[in-house]
Structure formats: structure tokens, C-alpha cells
Amino acid sequence: MTQTAWDDVEPLPVHSAPVPAYGTGSLADLLPTLGAHLGVPGCTAAISELAPADRVCVFLIDGLGWQQLLDHPDEAPFLTSLAASSRGGTGSPITAGYPATTATSLASVGTGLPPGAHGLPGYTVRNPATGELMNQLRWNPWTDPHAWQPHPTVFQRAHEAGVHTAQVSAPAFASTPLTKIALSGGTFHGRLSGEDRMDLAAEQLAAGDRSLVYTYYSEVDGKGHRFGVDSDPWRGQVMYVDRLAQRLAEQLPPRSALYVTADHGMVDIPFDERSRIDFDEDWELRAGVALLGGEGRARHVYAVPGAQDDVLAVWREVLGEQFWIASRDEAVDAGWFGPDIDQRVYERLGDVIAAARDDVVIIASRNEPNESMMVGNHGSMTPAEQLVPLLEARP
């Protein structure tokens, strides 16, 4: 598009982005609320609508956002039947946090901190010590996990407070860096099948007078990325996970509560040039950029020294009607990553941050070939990505 065609563009105001509900209703507030109910020191019941229980299980379904759940009652009859129970019976969702992506959200869940504090503010971010992009889901290149994320998890604090604490997930996650810094504390139990995980989660829930149990299922997200939300493979996974949730709910011991939530939602992006803007083929967007981080709907853009202002101006000019485009300081001041930000985290953020409002992604066809071919995407602050359920079941 020519320069002249963009002369009258009015970029989306940074403060018009719907910032996650940090402190009152985000994923980072869930375990501190449950921990407060269990008497864990230092925990605060930030989600005021939740009633206490002595034994609490959190079942996190990767990729099953609030809007996707409500749009598929036939595939998820059990979970849909719990919709009115969400967020303490208000029938409302909570928010994931920015960016709405797995590594960031799992760290928010486990630490009880927003991204600006725990320090995993994206799918990939620049490591200030090395200048390299760090993939915080795959933990590549290797970085000392506890130096990268030094805060204790809520699970660790609960275990130290005498709460019976357990995680039940796929065996492959037992010793990953992300598990160590986000979900460790108590005992990890690896089980391959979803049914075995549900059964063992129920057993672990009953194993203490006060219990905190976490379990996880990933393939709704996996099928969404590959085939798209509402595809037959995605629908099949939703049907399966619905049966898993019901299986767990039917085994709840006395004085317990089950909370079913997610790390983010998802949107399908068409395969056309208007919807998939290829950074690797766009000289305007590449000008002055040293590294492109984040993911398609939530980009961290790292400028070469001295080019920050120019990169910000160009990205606003080219993308400002479809993305919220902010400088690092503007995003921090607007609270995108939480009310406060640690200095070590501030230095990981892009000089320019781009969050999608429309159904569009910034791909990188040469440097990110696999991610560029995903049908379903997430990361930004739109309702389809941000809103996640907090369904509740009790015996």
C-alpha cells in the first residue's frame, strides 16, 4: 500500500485496548484466591466471588476459551451446563492476561503473578543478557529457569503450609523448565491417558484434609492450531475433554471444589494476504528491526539501536487500524502486562509491541514456517482470546 493511502489513518489508541482484569479477575488471581481459602500465608482472595473449599482442584484445558465453549454446547454438554457457575455463580468469565499464550498464562496461574512480575511476557522474547530470542514454551536456547523466573509458585507455598499439593499431567511435562518455574511444588504425577489423570486427580484431592490439585489437557489447543476452531478434529477434542471433566466431577470427595479454566481462547485466521501480513516479505515493517519476537497476534518488535521511534511510527502507519501498536513504555503504562513491572522483565519487552484487534496475524514465513501455517491463533486482548471460563463443580 502506498504512503498516500495511509495519510488519513487514525491508529487505535493504546488505552483503548481491553486490559486484562489483573488483581480482581485474571488467571494470576486464581491460585492466590484458592490459597487464601486454604490458609496459605501471603495469599489474597482477589476473586471475591469464589466460596472457600477445603479441597480444590484446578483443571486447565489448553485453548478452550469462554466464547468457544459457549459456541459449542452440543460438543460440550457437561461444561456448558456449568456455564452459570462460572466465577462463583455469576456466569461470567475471567481474563487470561497479556499476551494470551500458554507459557505466559501457565506462569501466571502457577506463580499467582501477572506477566510483568513473573517475567514470561510472550511466546518468544529477547534475553537482554545474550541478545537472542528466548522461546519460553520450549525453553530454547537454554536459560537457567530459576534465574529467569525467581518467584516461588503458589504450589510451593501451599506445600510448605501443610496443604496436600499435587500436579497430574502428561509424563513429558514432569521435568520441563516451564513446569519447574510455574507448576512445581508438592508431588508431580505423570499419567498418559486423560482418564487416568482424572481418576488420579480425584484420588489426590481426597488424600488430604486440605488439598490443592492441578491437572491439565493440551490437545484442544493443538487441534485448534492445526485445523482451526470449529473443525471436526477440534470438535472431537472438545467432546473428549467434556467427558473428562464430567468424569472428574463425578468423583469429587466431600468438602471439595473443581474449577475448570483455560489459558486462552483462539481465533481462526484466513489464508490470504490481507489477513496474514508477512514480516519477512515486507520491507517497510522490517526496516530498522533487529529481532521479531512474540507470535502472530502479539508481537514484540526489537529495533536496532537508535531506530525505536522510526519503527514505532512505521508500524503505527502500516498496521495501526488493525493492531494496538504501543511503545514499550506505553504498553507498561497502560497496564498490559500488569499493574507493576520488574526491571528484569521490562528489558525483555519489545521496543514496539503489536496486539491484534482484527482477525489478522503478522507471520514470518521464512523464520517461523510452522507458526506461520497455523489456522488457529491467539495472544491478543480480544474477547475470543482473553476470556476464559472459571466453571465450578462441587460434590
Disulfide bonds with the S-S distance in Angstrom:
none
